Structures are given as structure tokens and as C-alpha cells.
Amino acid sequence: MSAALPPVAAALAALAGLCYLYGHSPYEPAQLLPRCPFHWATGLNCPACGGTRMTYALLHGDARTALRMNPVLCAALPMAAYPYGRWALAGLRGQRYRLRLGRGAIGLILGTALAWTVVRNVLGR
């Protein structure tokens, strides 16, 4: 298998999802959009809750609404783009890339997710 196949497949899948979301508002009932299993089971918002609405707003050029829907996830998008870019570039060069995170980085990510979960549920966001 070519090293470029996984990042290209991921980009195509993301593009297909974004194209679908662009034309299907998460604010309208009965849309075929994923529901958060954590919210369904607990009634609480997870760290990514609001991510679909945030993405919909970004696709329609509404950064203010996107930030209101999930500011932490919105701020994390550029940080997620970097490792994807490294993965894609390595794949296009015929190389493999594996993101390596140390314990501190993993702790920071998990701690931020936990703190955001608590804050958003206490504030009712």
C-alpha cells in the first residue's frame, strides 16, 4: 500500500463529510448527522459537543458563531492541521509518518478536554 493512501483517503472522507454538512444544517430537525453518544447517555456535553455546529458555522463563514459553539475545539483546529500536514507530506514523499506525543502533551490534551467538559457543563454552554 502506498504511504500516500491513508492521508489522501482521510482528506477525501473529510471533504465528503464537509460537503454534506455544508448543505445540511445541524439546527434543522431530522438531519442525518451524528449524535454525541456521551450527551445521549448522560445529558452532559462532552469536549467535542457543538463541533458539528461549529464546523457548519465555519463552512458558512461565521467565525463568531463557530467560537460560540465550541471555542476550545475551534482553537484546536490549527494545532490538528499541523500533524495532518506532516502526515500528508510524508505520504506524498513515499514515507511514513507517525505522530509521537510525550506524556506531557497527552496530559495537556486530556487535562484540557476534562477542564473544558467541566466548564461547559457548569456554565451551561
C-alpha positions as CSV (number, residue, x, y, z in Angstrom):
1,M,0.0,0.0,0.0
2,S,1.3,3.4,-0.9
3,A,2.2,5.7,2.0
4,A,0.1,8.4,0.5
5,L,-3.1,6.4,0.5
6,P,-4.2,6.8,4.2
7,P,-3.8,10.6,4.4
8,V,-5.4,11.1,0.9
9,A,-8.3,8.8,1.9
10,A,-8.7,10.7,5.2
11,A,-8.8,14.0,3.3
12,L,-11.4,12.7,0.8
13,A,-13.5,11.4,3.6
14,A,-13.3,14.7,5.4
15,L,-14.1,16.6,2.2
16,A,-17.2,14.4,1.6
17,G,-18.4,15.0,5.2
18,L,-17.8,18.7,4.9
19,C,-19.7,18.8,1.6
20,Y,-22.6,17.0,3.1
21,L,-22.6,19.2,6.2
22,Y,-22.5,22.4,4.1
23,G,-25.9,21.7,2.7
24,H,-27.5,20.2,5.9
25,S,-28.0,22.5,8.8
26,P,-27.5,20.9,12.2
27,Y,-30.1,23.3,13.5
28,E,-32.8,21.6,11.4
29,P,-34.5,18.5,12.9
30,A,-34.3,15.2,11.1
31,Q,-30.9,15.7,9.5
32,L,-28.8,12.7,9.0
33,L,-26.0,13.9,11.3
34,P,-24.2,12.1,14.1
35,R,-25.4,12.5,17.6
36,C,-23.0,12.6,20.5
37,P,-23.2,9.3,22.4
38,F,-21.9,10.9,25.6
39,H,-24.6,13.5,25.6
40,W,-27.2,11.0,24.7
41,A,-26.2,8.7,27.6
42,T,-25.6,11.4,30.3
43,G,-27.3,14.6,29.2
44,L,-23.9,16.3,29.6
45,N,-21.8,18.0,26.9
46,C,-18.5,16.3,26.0
47,P,-15.4,18.3,24.9
48,A,-16.5,18.0,21.3
49,C,-20.2,18.7,21.7
50,G,-21.0,21.7,19.4
51,G,-18.4,20.5,17.0
52,T,-20.9,19.9,14.2
53,R,-22.5,23.3,14.7
54,M,-19.0,24.9,14.9
55,T,-18.0,23.3,11.6
56,Y,-21.2,24.3,9.9
57,A,-20.7,27.9,11.0
58,L,-17.1,27.8,9.8
59,L,-18.2,26.4,6.4
60,H,-20.6,29.3,6.1
61,G,-18.0,31.9,7.1
62,D,-19.5,32.7,10.5
63,A,-16.5,32.6,12.9
64,R,-18.3,34.3,15.7
65,T,-20.9,31.5,15.9
66,A,-18.2,28.9,15.5
67,L,-16.4,30.3,18.5
68,R,-19.6,30.4,20.5
69,M,-20.4,26.7,19.6
70,N,-17.1,25.3,20.8
71,P,-14.2,27.8,21.4
72,V,-11.8,25.1,22.6
73,L,-12.3,22.8,19.6
74,C,-12.2,25.8,17.2
75,A,-8.8,26.9,18.7
76,A,-7.5,23.3,18.4
77,L,-8.1,23.1,14.6
78,P,-4.9,24.8,13.6
79,M,-3.0,22.6,16.0
80,A,-4.6,19.5,14.5
81,A,-3.8,20.7,10.9
82,Y,-0.1,20.6,11.6
83,P,0.3,16.9,12.3
84,Y,-2.1,16.1,9.4
85,G,0.0,18.2,7.1
86,R,3.2,16.4,8.2
87,W,1.4,13.0,7.7
88,A,0.2,14.0,4.2
89,L,3.5,15.5,3.1
90,A,5.4,12.4,4.3
91,G,2.9,10.2,2.5
92,L,3.3,12.1,-0.8
93,R,7.0,11.7,-0.5
94,G,6.5,7.9,-0.1
95,Q,7.5,8.0,3.6
96,R,5.5,7.0,6.7
97,Y,4.9,9.5,9.5
98,R,3.8,8.6,13.0
99,L,2.9,11.4,15.4
100,R,4.7,10.9,18.7
101,L,3.3,12.6,21.8
102,G,5.1,12.6,25.1
103,R,3.3,12.1,28.4
104,G,3.3,15.9,29.0
105,A,1.5,16.5,25.7
106,I,-1.0,13.7,26.3
107,G,-1.6,15.0,29.8
108,L,-2.2,18.5,28.4
109,I,-4.7,17.3,25.8
110,L,-6.6,15.2,28.3
111,G,-6.5,17.8,31.0
112,T,-7.7,20.5,28.6
113,A,-10.6,18.2,27.5
114,L,-11.5,17.4,31.1
115,A,-11.4,21.1,32.2
116,W,-13.5,22.2,29.1
117,T,-16.0,19.4,29.9
118,V,-16.4,20.7,33.4
119,V,-16.5,24.4,32.5
120,R,-19.0,24.0,29.6
121,N,-21.4,21.9,31.8
122,V,-21.2,24.2,34.8
123,L,-21.7,27.3,32.6
124,G,-24.4,25.5,30.5
125,R,-22.6,26.0,27.2
